[in-house]
Amino acid sequence: MTAVLVTGAAGKVAQMLRPALTGLDVRAVDAREVTGWDGADTRTGDLADPDFTEGAVEGMDAVVHLAANPRPASSWPELRGPNADAVANLLDAAWRAGVTKVVLASSVHAMGGYVAEGLPAGTLVDPAWPARPCCTYGATKVFAEAYARTVADGGGPAVVCLRLGGVVPRPTDTGNLLGWLSPGDLRLLVRSSLAADVRYGTYFGVSANTRGVFDYANAVDELGYRPESDSETYAGDVTLGDGGLCRWSAERAGV
């Protein structure tokens, strides 16, 4: 049985992912108390602490890394520990422990600058374009992807970086229609990533949204991801939003 470490297990995304990991030997960790993971080995600690991280990865075959400070308006001091130090600790510890696969939660914010600038009609953000974060949070995700690349290229675990969109049960405003990832598609994406024969790659984690702006074709081709949801289903029920990706960066720029 494959042993999988899930970080950020107390968070909302991890809770939505949990049904996809049925049948696996799961260890669930978080800086907060972990609940709702019946049958899992649950642990509480800070991944920025190398000793805790070493123990967390011991005996694991794979890691699904979801732990982070997810707030775009956070300052660098608030982001550094959970989004930079913890990522480096985790990837290094996973390498030493012989973990074979890491599924790393990045974010569409790593490429949100293209959306903020405005895209020509019909143009999708290509995952192969240079990173262009829309905020400091997005910049920490770019760092995580780059660090993961050095680990994968250096002989460490294979790493699949998933630039996740907004993972919520349903879109809440028009801005969500661009990069929504349904809970069901999240589960399909992570399971596909765990099974894929990929040494390293970056992929947009979004549903098959009619109004989507992120090209997920390489996730289809290389991971076998087949999204089933479309935010357009809810387009008639959502409230009016700014239509953008990172409200905080737009407000900071005065737009």
C-alpha beads as a LAMMPS data file, in Angstrom:
LAMMPS data file: protein, C-alpha beads

255 atoms
254 bonds

1 atom types
1 bond types

-500.0 500.0 xlo xhi
-500.0 500.0 ylo yhi
-500.0 500.0 zlo zhi

Masses

1 110.0

Atoms # bond

1 1 1 0.000 0.000 0.000
2 1 1 1.300 3.434 -0.927
3 1 1 2.060 5.642 2.048
4 1 1 1.190 9.300 1.427
5 1 1 1.952 12.317 3.589
6 1 1 -0.587 15.132 3.322
7 1 1 0.517 18.504 4.666
8 1 1 -1.913 21.270 5.500
9 1 1 -4.364 18.520 6.394
10 1 1 -6.522 20.780 8.584
11 1 1 -7.139 23.170 5.702
12 1 1 -10.220 23.396 3.504
13 1 1 -8.483 22.140 0.352
14 1 1 -7.135 19.062 2.113
15 1 1 -10.557 18.315 3.543
16 1 1 -12.032 18.425 0.034
17 1 1 -9.226 16.204 -1.250
18 1 1 -9.549 13.547 1.441
19 1 1 -12.036 11.233 -0.374
20 1 1 -9.508 10.824 -3.201
21 1 1 -7.036 9.178 -0.823
22 1 1 -9.306 6.387 0.365
23 1 1 -7.411 3.107 0.392
24 1 1 -4.011 4.721 0.860
25 1 1 -1.904 4.708 4.019
26 1 1 -2.178 8.393 4.936
27 1 1 -0.226 10.506 7.387
28 1 1 -1.911 13.903 7.850
29 1 1 -0.004 16.828 9.364
30 1 1 -0.699 20.479 10.036
31 1 1 0.380 23.297 12.319
32 1 1 -3.150 23.116 13.748
33 1 1 -4.914 20.131 15.267
34 1 1 -5.861 17.682 12.515
35 1 1 -9.421 16.342 12.605
36 1 1 -11.631 14.535 10.119
37 1 1 -8.941 12.096 8.972
38 1 1 -10.219 8.879 10.531
39 1 1 -7.737 6.058 10.118
40 1 1 -4.830 8.378 9.327
41 1 1 -1.678 8.940 11.349
42 1 1 -2.244 12.580 12.394
43 1 1 0.484 14.858 13.680
44 1 1 0.689 18.524 14.667
45 1 1 3.801 20.584 14.018
46 1 1 5.531 23.269 11.972
47 1 1 7.162 22.241 8.679
48 1 1 9.574 25.143 9.103
49 1 1 11.029 23.014 11.938
50 1 1 13.494 20.589 10.279
51 1 1 13.187 18.006 13.049
52 1 1 9.391 17.819 12.770
53 1 1 9.618 17.622 8.992
54 1 1 12.149 14.788 9.085
55 1 1 9.782 12.741 11.223
56 1 1 6.793 13.595 9.056
57 1 1 8.322 12.238 5.839
58 1 1 9.908 9.138 7.373
59 1 1 8.526 5.989 5.771
60 1 1 6.462 7.831 3.165
61 1 1 6.352 6.940 -0.537
62 1 1 4.751 10.181 -1.686
63 1 1 3.857 13.647 -0.401
64 1 1 0.920 15.899 -1.240
65 1 1 2.082 19.300 -0.023
66 1 1 -0.821 21.675 0.587
67 1 1 0.443 23.551 3.656
68 1 1 0.955 27.280 3.123
69 1 1 -0.130 30.757 4.072
70 1 1 -2.708 31.214 1.278
71 1 1 -3.499 34.908 1.781
72 1 1 -2.316 37.123 -1.109
73 1 1 -2.318 40.239 1.080
74 1 1 0.244 38.752 3.477
75 1 1 3.635 40.383 3.910
76 1 1 6.932 38.663 3.168
77 1 1 7.653 38.054 6.893
78 1 1 4.270 36.317 7.149
79 1 1 4.901 34.228 4.040
80 1 1 8.542 33.279 4.424
81 1 1 8.168 30.544 7.043
82 1 1 5.203 28.589 5.657
83 1 1 5.752 29.266 1.944
84 1 1 9.524 29.240 1.555
85 1 1 11.355 27.728 4.544
86 1 1 8.805 24.944 4.963
87 1 1 8.924 24.035 1.259
88 1 1 12.700 23.796 1.270
89 1 1 12.676 21.740 4.482
90 1 1 10.040 19.395 3.129
91 1 1 11.682 18.792 -0.245
92 1 1 15.102 18.267 1.310
93 1 1 13.720 15.899 3.927
94 1 1 11.732 14.005 1.300
95 1 1 14.899 13.555 -0.746
96 1 1 16.832 12.201 2.230
97 1 1 13.963 9.881 3.187
98 1 1 13.729 8.319 -0.266
99 1 1 10.287 9.692 -1.127
100 1 1 9.649 9.060 -4.822
101 1 1 6.931 11.623 -5.661
102 1 1 5.911 15.027 -4.371
103 1 1 2.716 16.702 -5.547
104 1 1 3.320 20.353 -4.691
105 1 1 0.496 22.882 -4.463
106 1 1 1.529 26.002 -6.335
107 1 1 -1.038 28.579 -7.418
108 1 1 -2.390 30.382 -10.464
109 1 1 -1.066 33.482 -8.672
110 1 1 2.379 32.413 -9.917
111 1 1 1.181 33.495 -13.382
112 1 1 -1.445 36.027 -12.347
113 1 1 0.499 38.976 -13.712
114 1 1 -0.550 37.980 -17.207
115 1 1 -4.193 38.094 -16.176
116 1 1 -3.760 41.398 -14.365
117 1 1 -2.235 42.948 -17.483
118 1 1 -5.116 41.754 -19.623
119 1 1 -5.099 38.988 -22.208
120 1 1 -6.099 39.314 -25.867
121 1 1 -9.460 37.730 -26.573
122 1 1 -9.167 33.967 -26.851
123 1 1 -5.639 33.827 -25.394
124 1 1 -4.887 31.379 -22.599
125 1 1 -1.978 31.672 -20.177
126 1 1 0.532 29.029 -21.256
127 1 1 2.169 27.146 -18.358
128 1 1 5.455 27.259 -20.311
129 1 1 5.592 31.068 -20.256
130 1 1 8.007 32.694 -17.775
131 1 1 6.569 32.982 -14.292
132 1 1 4.818 36.278 -13.629
133 1 1 3.314 36.455 -10.150
134 1 1 0.629 38.995 -9.342
135 1 1 1.530 39.356 -5.659
136 1 1 4.104 38.416 -3.025
137 1 1 2.165 35.229 -2.309
138 1 1 2.469 34.306 -5.984
139 1 1 6.191 35.009 -5.840
140 1 1 6.589 32.491 -3.008
141 1 1 4.932 29.890 -5.226
142 1 1 7.398 30.658 -8.005
143 1 1 10.191 30.048 -5.504
144 1 1 8.616 26.731 -4.503
145 1 1 8.443 25.613 -8.134
146 1 1 12.068 26.610 -8.746
147 1 1 13.337 24.864 -5.620
148 1 1 11.354 21.768 -6.568
149 1 1 13.010 21.810 -9.989
150 1 1 16.483 21.719 -8.443
151 1 1 15.458 18.762 -6.266
152 1 1 13.918 16.795 -9.130
153 1 1 16.814 17.522 -11.483
154 1 1 19.340 16.681 -8.792
155 1 1 18.109 13.136 -8.290
156 1 1 15.557 13.718 -5.551
157 1 1 11.866 12.863 -5.754
158 1 1 9.860 13.579 -8.868
159 1 1 7.806 16.736 -8.378
160 1 1 4.496 17.687 -9.958
161 1 1 3.715 21.363 -9.317
162 1 1 -0.006 22.117 -9.517
163 1 1 -0.908 25.763 -9.990
164 1 1 -4.241 25.459 -8.268
165 1 1 -7.089 27.812 -9.005
166 1 1 -9.802 28.684 -6.529
167 1 1 -10.840 25.421 -4.874
168 1 1 -14.354 26.044 -3.578
169 1 1 -17.535 23.986 -3.844
170 1 1 -18.948 26.441 -6.378
171 1 1 -17.968 29.841 -7.806
172 1 1 -19.157 32.784 -5.739
173 1 1 -18.599 35.715 -8.128
174 1 1 -17.678 36.385 -11.739
175 1 1 -13.961 36.499 -10.877
176 1 1 -14.138 32.850 -9.794
177 1 1 -15.325 31.828 -13.254
178 1 1 -11.806 32.258 -14.682
179 1 1 -9.859 29.840 -12.517
180 1 1 -12.251 27.667 -10.546
181 1 1 -11.212 24.142 -9.557
182 1 1 -14.097 22.013 -8.337
183 1 1 -13.539 19.608 -5.433
184 1 1 -14.222 16.693 -7.765
185 1 1 -11.652 17.870 -10.274
186 1 1 -9.164 18.505 -7.464
187 1 1 -9.441 14.836 -6.549
188 1 1 -9.019 13.729 -10.156
189 1 1 -5.993 16.000 -10.575
190 1 1 -4.137 14.859 -7.470
191 1 1 -4.772 11.168 -8.106
192 1 1 -3.610 11.620 -11.697
193 1 1 -0.497 13.439 -10.488
194 1 1 0.389 10.702 -8.011
195 1 1 0.153 8.082 -10.769
196 1 1 1.821 10.023 -13.593
197 1 1 5.291 9.135 -14.870
198 1 1 6.621 12.699 -14.783
199 1 1 10.019 13.783 -13.489
200 1 1 9.099 17.436 -13.084
201 1 1 6.382 19.684 -14.444
202 1 1 4.147 22.667 -13.782
203 1 1 0.443 22.393 -14.542
204 1 1 -2.595 24.596 -14.086
205 1 1 -5.081 23.041 -11.701
206 1 1 -8.375 24.337 -13.038
207 1 1 -11.654 22.863 -14.153
208 1 1 -12.868 22.855 -17.767
209 1 1 -14.186 26.393 -17.450
210 1 1 -15.806 27.989 -20.485
211 1 1 -14.434 31.383 -19.429
212 1 1 -11.118 29.964 -18.235
213 1 1 -7.873 31.800 -18.965
214 1 1 -5.383 29.073 -17.981
215 1 1 -4.272 26.412 -20.459
216 1 1 -4.343 22.983 -18.799
217 1 1 -3.631 20.965 -21.961
218 1 1 -0.291 19.693 -20.666
219 1 1 -2.068 18.316 -17.581
220 1 1 -4.345 16.376 -19.920
221 1 1 -1.442 15.101 -22.042
222 1 1 1.142 14.380 -19.346
223 1 1 -0.913 13.630 -16.237
224 1 1 -4.003 12.114 -17.801
225 1 1 -6.178 14.740 -16.090
226 1 1 -9.728 14.906 -17.441
227 1 1 -11.693 17.672 -15.667
228 1 1 -15.440 17.187 -15.466
229 1 1 -16.687 20.525 -14.095
230 1 1 -17.318 23.914 -15.730
231 1 1 -17.815 27.136 -13.788
232 1 1 -20.279 28.225 -16.484
233 1 1 -22.826 25.963 -14.813
234 1 1 -23.054 28.583 -12.048
235 1 1 -22.556 31.731 -14.133
236 1 1 -26.178 32.771 -13.819
237 1 1 -26.119 32.596 -10.025
238 1 1 -22.852 34.325 -9.079
239 1 1 -22.506 37.908 -7.927
240 1 1 -20.558 40.531 -9.859
241 1 1 -16.834 40.444 -9.087
242 1 1 -13.877 42.359 -10.449
243 1 1 -13.253 39.666 -13.072
244 1 1 -9.621 39.455 -12.060
245 1 1 -7.388 37.114 -10.117
246 1 1 -5.715 38.973 -7.291
247 1 1 -7.887 41.729 -5.856
248 1 1 -5.178 42.717 -3.403
249 1 1 -2.567 43.458 -6.073
250 1 1 -5.134 45.406 -8.095
251 1 1 -6.061 47.496 -5.078
252 1 1 -2.399 48.126 -4.283
253 1 1 -1.852 49.411 -7.808
254 1 1 -4.898 51.640 -7.534
255 1 1 -6.889 49.986 -10.321

Bonds

1 1 1 2
2 1 2 3
3 1 3 4
4 1 4 5
5 1 5 6
6 1 6 7
7 1 7 8
8 1 8 9
9 1 9 10
10 1 10 11
11 1 11 12
12 1 12 13
13 1 13 14
14 1 14 15
15 1 15 16
16 1 16 17
17 1 17 18
18 1 18 19
19 1 19 20
20 1 20 21
21 1 21 22
22 1 22 23
23 1 23 24
24 1 24 25
25 1 25 26
26 1 26 27
27 1 27 28
28 1 28 29
29 1 29 30
30 1 30 31
31 1 31 32
32 1 32 33
33 1 33 34
34 1 34 35
35 1 35 36
36 1 36 37
37 1 37 38
38 1 38 39
39 1 39 40
40 1 40 41
41 1 41 42
42 1 42 43
43 1 43 44
44 1 44 45
45 1 45 46
46 1 46 47
47 1 47 48
48 1 48 49
49 1 49 50
50 1 50 51
51 1 51 52
52 1 52 53
53 1 53 54
54 1 54 55
55 1 55 56
56 1 56 57
57 1 57 58
58 1 58 59
59 1 59 60
60 1 60 61
61 1 61 62
62 1 62 63
63 1 63 64
64 1 64 65
65 1 65 66
66 1 66 67
67 1 67 68
68 1 68 69
69 1 69 70
70 1 70 71
71 1 71 72
72 1 72 73
73 1 73 74
74 1 74 75
75 1 75 76
76 1 76 77
77 1 77 78
78 1 78 79
79 1 79 80
80 1 80 81
81 1 81 82
82 1 82 83
83 1 83 84
84 1 84 85
85 1 85 86
86 1 86 87
87 1 87 88
88 1 88 89
89 1 89 90
90 1 90 91
91 1 91 92
92 1 92 93
93 1 93 94
94 1 94 95
95 1 95 96
96 1 96 97
97 1 97 98
98 1 98 99
99 1 99 100
100 1 100 101
101 1 101 102
102 1 102 103
103 1 103 104
104 1 104 105
105 1 105 106
106 1 106 107
107 1 107 108
108 1 108 109
109 1 109 110
110 1 110 111
111 1 111 112
112 1 112 113
113 1 113 114
114 1 114 115
115 1 115 116
116 1 116 117
117 1 117 118
118 1 118 119
119 1 119 120
120 1 120 121
121 1 121 122
122 1 122 123
123 1 123 124
124 1 124 125
125 1 125 126
126 1 126 127
127 1 127 128
128 1 128 129
129 1 129 130
130 1 130 131
131 1 131 132
132 1 132 133
133 1 133 134
134 1 134 135
135 1 135 136
136 1 136 137
137 1 137 138
138 1 138 139
139 1 139 140
140 1 140 141
141 1 141 142
142 1 142 143
143 1 143 144
144 1 144 145
145 1 145 146
146 1 146 147
147 1 147 148
148 1 148 149
149 1 149 150
150 1 150 151
151 1 151 152
152 1 152 153
153 1 153 154
154 1 154 155
155 1 155 156
156 1 156 157
157 1 157 158
158 1 158 159
159 1 159 160
160 1 160 161
161 1 161 162
162 1 162 163
163 1 163 164
164 1 164 165
165 1 165 166
166 1 166 167
167 1 167 168
168 1 168 169
169 1 169 170
170 1 170 171
171 1 171 172
172 1 172 173
173 1 173 174
174 1 174 175
175 1 175 176
176 1 176 177
177 1 177 178
178 1 178 179
179 1 179 180
180 1 180 181
181 1 181 182
182 1 182 183
183 1 183 184
184 1 184 185
185 1 185 186
186 1 186 187
187 1 187 188
188 1 188 189
189 1 189 190
190 1 190 191
191 1 191 192
192 1 192 193
193 1 193 194
194 1 194 195
195 1 195 196
196 1 196 197
197 1 197 198
198 1 198 199
199 1 199 200
200 1 200 201
201 1 201 202
202 1 202 203
203 1 203 204
204 1 204 205
205 1 205 206
206 1 206 207
207 1 207 208
208 1 208 209
209 1 209 210
210 1 210 211
211 1 211 212
212 1 212 213
213 1 213 214
214 1 214 215
215 1 215 216
216 1 216 217
217 1 217 218
218 1 218 219
219 1 219 220
220 1 220 221
221 1 221 222
222 1 222 223
223 1 223 224
224 1 224 225
225 1 225 226
226 1 226 227
227 1 227 228
228 1 228 229
229 1 229 230
230 1 230 231
231 1 231 232
232 1 232 233
233 1 233 234
234 1 234 235
235 1 235 236
236 1 236 237
237 1 237 238
238 1 238 239
239 1 239 240
240 1 240 241
241 1 241 242
242 1 242 243
243 1 243 244
244 1 244 245
245 1 245 246
246 1 246 247
247 1 247 248
248 1 248 249
249 1 249 250
250 1 250 251
251 1 251 252
252 1 252 253
253 1 253 254
254 1 254 255
